[in-house]
Every structure is written in structure tokens, then in C-alpha cells.
Amino acid sequence: MSRPPLSLVLITQDAASHLPTCLASVPFADEILVVDSGSRDETRDIAGRHGARVLHQQWLGYGPQKRFAVEQAHHDWVLCLDADEALSPTLQRSIQQELSKPRFLAYRFARQNRFMGRWLRHGEGYPDWQLRLFHRQHAQWRTDPIHEGVETHTQIGSLKGDLLHESAQDLASYLAKQNRYTTLQAERLLAAGKCPGTARLVLSPLLRFFKFYILRLGFLDGTPGLVHILIGCFNSFSKYAKAREGRDQDPGSRANNPS
């Protein structure tokens, strides 16, 4: 099928364990671009063996790093994946068919997260919609340092199939990652002059549990589903607690927001 050329774009650091599966799931990419921020494992070698163009860029933050990577691509149509993600066969077909005659300039698809050995199908773990396929003249990554996302003013299409996400190699590494994220979230709140009151500190985790474990049927994912949402609830508590700690350590900030 005739279609516009497509660049597969990734940012990496020490991603050797997942990268081969990710790259192999997009055999139709016309270009593979890997922007690495200093891997000490075989990431760069693996990327090279798959025909990727590998660039080095010191870490800029999640959003800025991905925006930089998209800007280096040779083609305007880009598919942005993380190294621990891969396209399902259904999603592979959907992308190729859609690009043969694009109806939109940006597309999203469901992400299915593997956690504690189980593919989550409910709660926060699914469908976890992701906008990752777009024409870069009409969409681009936000420059947020965390929870980065693609912003666009054009209509967004949805594709069949799942983006398969290996959430973490083990629970310890997943918890370490969440700890880093909540620290960045707290810093972002403080930089914006926001600090939660006690009510939000207490209620946010409870409301999150009710929404995703009860209303969105997270309990159907068994023990992994329960652990996943409990960690998410603790993240809600942790980012606000860290923000309160940061405010209390800054006398000027505390004077402006005494709650």
C-alpha cells in the first residue's frame, strides 16, 4: 500500500532489555531514530543492529527530550514509542492501513499495561489512551518534564489494537520510578505556587481508589490490579506530602500559603 514515509522515534537510556522487542514490532518504519541520553548497556549497539540512526542528547526532561527527538526525524509522520512498549499485531495492521489514506493528522490507541506478570484490562491499567502517531506539523510533545503528552489542535482519530507496555521489570524498580515521578510532580506544584491542603492530602487517594478500583472495575484484575491501584493511591498522597514538605522547608513560601 502506498503511504507517506514514517519515522519511528524513541528516547532511550539503558533500555537494552526491552529495545529489541519494541523495534521488531514496527517492521514497516521507513526510519528508526533513537535519541539516547547516555546508556551504559548495549542500547546503542542494539539500535544500530536494527538499522537505527542513533543520536546522543543529554537528558532534558521527558517532554523536552521527546520533542527534540521528533524534531530530528527525517519524516513528518512520526510514531513515538518508549523502549518498553511494542505494537500488537492488530495495531500494526491498523497503522499501516490508516496511513495508506490518512483521515486525521493525529491518532491515539489503547495502551495495555503488564504489571506483576499480568496484562491489566481494567482500572487505571486499561485502556490508558495514548496519542503517539501524528504529523509533526500539526502536533508536538508538550515540554512538561513529567507526564508528558502530545498536544494538537486538530481532530484525533482512534485506531484498533493495543500498545503493549511492560510497566516494569520488577516491583522494586516500578516503585523507584514512581518515587522519582512523585518528587518531580511535587516540584512542579511548588513551582506553580500550588500546595494542597490537608483535605486533598487525605481525599485524593480515597477518590482515586473508588474511581479506578470500583467504578472502572479494577478488582477484576486480581491481586496485580489491587497492587497497581494502591501504588497509584499512594502516589497521590506522596506527591502532595512532598509538596507540603517542600513548602514547609521554604519560609517564604509558607508565609504566602499558610494552610
KATA-V731925 format. One record per residue. N is the residue number from 1. RES is the residue in one letter. SS is DSSP state (hx for helix, st for strand, lp for the rest). PSI is psi in whole degrees, 0 to 359 (NA if undefined). D_LAST is the distance of its C-alpha to the last C-alpha in whole Angstrom. Layout:
N,RES,SS,PSI,D_LAST / N,RES,SS,PSI,D_LAST
//
This chain:
1,M,lp,134,61 / 2,S,lp,134,61 / 3,R,lp,162,57 / 4,P,lp,150,55 / 5,P,lp,148,54 / 6,L,st,133,51 / 7,S,st,127,49 / 8,L,st,124,47 / 9,V,st,129,44 / 10,L,st,150,42 / 11,I,st,143,40 / 12,T,st,157,41 / 13,Q,lp,117,40 / 14,D,lp,56,42 / 15,A,lp,20,43 / 16,A,hx,328,46 / 17,S,hx,331,46 / 18,H,hx,337,45 / 19,L,hx,318,47 / 20,P,hx,318,50 / 21,T,hx,318,49 / 22,C,hx,308,47 / 23,L,hx,323,50 / 24,A,hx,340,52 / 25,S,lp,357,51 / 26,V,lp,63,51 / 27,P,lp,347,55 / 28,F,lp,1,55 / 29,A,lp,137,53 / 30,D,lp,341,55 / 31,E,st,141,53 / 32,I,st,121,50 / 33,L,st,122,48 / 34,V,st,120,46 / 35,V,st,110,43 / 36,D,st,142,43 / 37,S,lp,24,40 / 38,G,lp,45,42 / 39,S,lp,143,43 / 40,R,lp,359,45 / 41,D,lp,207,47 / 42,E,lp,18,50 / 43,T,hx,309,47 / 44,R,hx,321,49 / 45,D,hx,317,53 / 46,I,hx,315,52 / 47,A,hx,317,51 / 48,G,hx,321,54 / 49,R,hx,337,56 / 50,H,lp,9,55 / 51,G,lp,16,56 / 52,A,lp,149,52 / 53,R,st,120,52 / 54,V,st,125,49 / 55,L,st,151,47 / 56,H,st,135,45 / 57,Q,lp,123,41 / 58,Q,lp,150,39 / 59,W,lp,128,36 / 60,L,lp,353,34 / 61,G,lp,154,31 / 62,Y,hx,306,32 / 63,G,hx,307,32 / 64,P,hx,323,33 / 65,Q,hx,318,36 / 66,K,hx,324,37 / 67,R,hx,315,37 / 68,F,hx,316,39 / 69,A,hx,315,42 / 70,V,hx,322,42 / 71,E,hx,338,43 / 72,Q,hx,351,46 / 73,A,lp,153,48 / 74,H,lp,336,51 / 75,H,lp,153,51 / 76,D,lp,327,48 / 77,W,st,124,48 / 78,V,st,145,46 / 79,L,st,116,45 / 80,C,st,120,42 / 81,L,lp,156,41 / 82,D,lp,157,40 / 83,A,lp,335,42 / 84,D,lp,21,41 / 85,E,st,154,42 / 86,A,st,151,45 / 87,L,st,135,47 / 88,S,lp,159,48 / 89,P,hx,321,52 / 90,T,hx,318,51 / 91,L,hx,324,48 / 92,Q,hx,312,51 / 93,R,hx,319,53 / 94,S,hx,316,51 / 95,I,hx,314,50 / 96,Q,hx,318,54 / 97,Q,hx,318,55 / 98,E,hx,319,52 / 99,L,hx,343,53 / 100,S,lp,337,56 / 101,K,lp,76,55 / 102,P,lp,133,52 / 103,R,lp,344,50 / 104,F,lp,174,47 / 105,L,lp,1,45 / 106,A,st,142,42 / 107,Y,st,146,42 / 108,R,st,162,40 / 109,F,st,161,41 / 110,A,st,142,40 / 111,R,st,130,39 / 112,Q,st,124,40 / 113,N,st,131,38 / 114,R,st,126,40 / 115,F,st,127,38 / 116,M,lp,41,39 / 117,G,lp,6,42 / 118,R,st,138,42 / 119,W,st,115,42 / 120,L,lp,137,39 / 121,R,lp,4,40 / 122,H,lp,188,37 / 123,G,hx,220,33 / 124,E,hx,342,31 / 125,G,hx,345,34 / 126,Y,lp,138,36 / 127,P,lp,348,37 / 128,D,lp,60,34 / 129,W,lp,137,36 / 130,Q,st,129,36 / 131,L,st,107,38 / 132,R,st,348,40 / 133,L,st,119,43 / 134,F,st,162,43 / 135,H,st,120,45 / 136,R,lp,349,43 / 137,Q,lp,351,44 / 138,H,lp,0,42 / 139,A,st,155,39 / 140,Q,st,157,38 / 141,W,st,138,35 / 142,R,lp,159,31 / 143,T,lp,20,30 / 144,D,lp,138,27 / 145,P,lp,336,27 / 146,I,lp,164,26 / 147,H,lp,47,27 / 148,E,lp,154,30 / 149,G,lp,166,32 / 150,V,st,133,34 / 151,E,st,142,34 / 152,T,st,153,37 / 153,H,lp,5,38 / 154,T,lp,166,41 / 155,Q,lp,145,41 / 156,I,lp,130,41 / 157,G,st,159,44 / 158,S,st,137,43 / 159,L,st,150,46 / 160,K,st,151,47 / 161,G,st,164,47 / 162,D,st,146,44 / 163,L,st,116,42 / 164,L,st,121,43 / 165,H,st,117,40 / 166,E,st,97,40 / 167,S,lp,320,36 / 168,A,lp,154,37 / 169,Q,lp,326,40 / 170,D,lp,169,38 / 171,L,hx,324,35 / 172,A,hx,316,34 / 173,S,hx,326,35 / 174,Y,hx,316,33 / 175,L,hx,322,30 / 176,A,hx,320,30 / 177,K,hx,317,30 / 178,Q,hx,326,27 / 179,N,hx,320,25 / 180,R,hx,318,26 / 181,Y,hx,315,24 / 182,T,hx,329,21 / 183,T,hx,315,21 / 184,L,hx,322,22 / 185,Q,hx,318,19 / 186,A,hx,318,16 / 187,E,hx,323,18 / 188,R,hx,319,18 / 189,L,hx,315,15 / 190,L,hx,321,14 / 191,A,hx,330,17 / 192,A,lp,3,16 / 193,G,lp,23,13 / 194,K,lp,140,11 / 195,C,lp,127,9 / 196,P,lp,149,8 / 197,G,lp,176,6 / 198,T,hx,323,8 / 199,A,hx,315,11 / 200,R,hx,322,12 / 201,L,hx,321,12 / 202,V,hx,315,14 / 203,L,hx,329,16 / 204,S,hx,312,17 / 205,P,hx,323,20 / 206,L,hx,316,21 / 207,L,hx,323,21 / 208,R,hx,318,23 / 209,F,hx,314,25 / 210,F,hx,317,26 / 211,K,hx,309,27 / 212,F,hx,328,29 / 213,Y,hx,325,31 / 214,I,hx,297,32 / 215,L,hx,321,32 / 216,R,lp,20,33 / 217,L,lp,33,35 / 218,G,hx,336,34 / 219,F,hx,341,36 / 220,L,hx,348,39 / 221,D,hx,16,39 / 222,G,hx,206,39 / 223,T,hx,317,37 / 224,P,hx,322,37 / 225,G,hx,321,35 / 226,L,hx,314,33 / 227,V,hx,319,32 / 228,H,hx,314,31 / 229,I,hx,327,29 / 230,L,hx,322,27 / 231,I,hx,319,27 / 232,G,hx,319,25 / 233,C,hx,320,23 / 234,F,hx,326,22 / 235,N,hx,317,21 / 236,S,hx,315,19 / 237,F,hx,316,17 / 238,S,hx,316,18 / 239,K,hx,323,17 / 240,Y,hx,323,13 / 241,A,hx,320,13 / 242,K,hx,323,15 / 243,A,hx,318,12 / 244,R,hx,319,10 / 245,E,hx,315,13 / 246,G,hx,320,14 / 247,R,hx,318,10 / 248,D,hx,337,11 / 249,Q,lp,354,14 / 250,D,lp,99,14 / 251,P,hx,322,13 / 252,G,hx,317,13 / 253,S,hx,321,11 / 254,R,hx,324,8 / 255,A,hx,328,9 / 256,N,hx,340,9 / 257,N,lp,82,6 / 258,P,lp,2,4 / 259,S,lp,NA,0
//
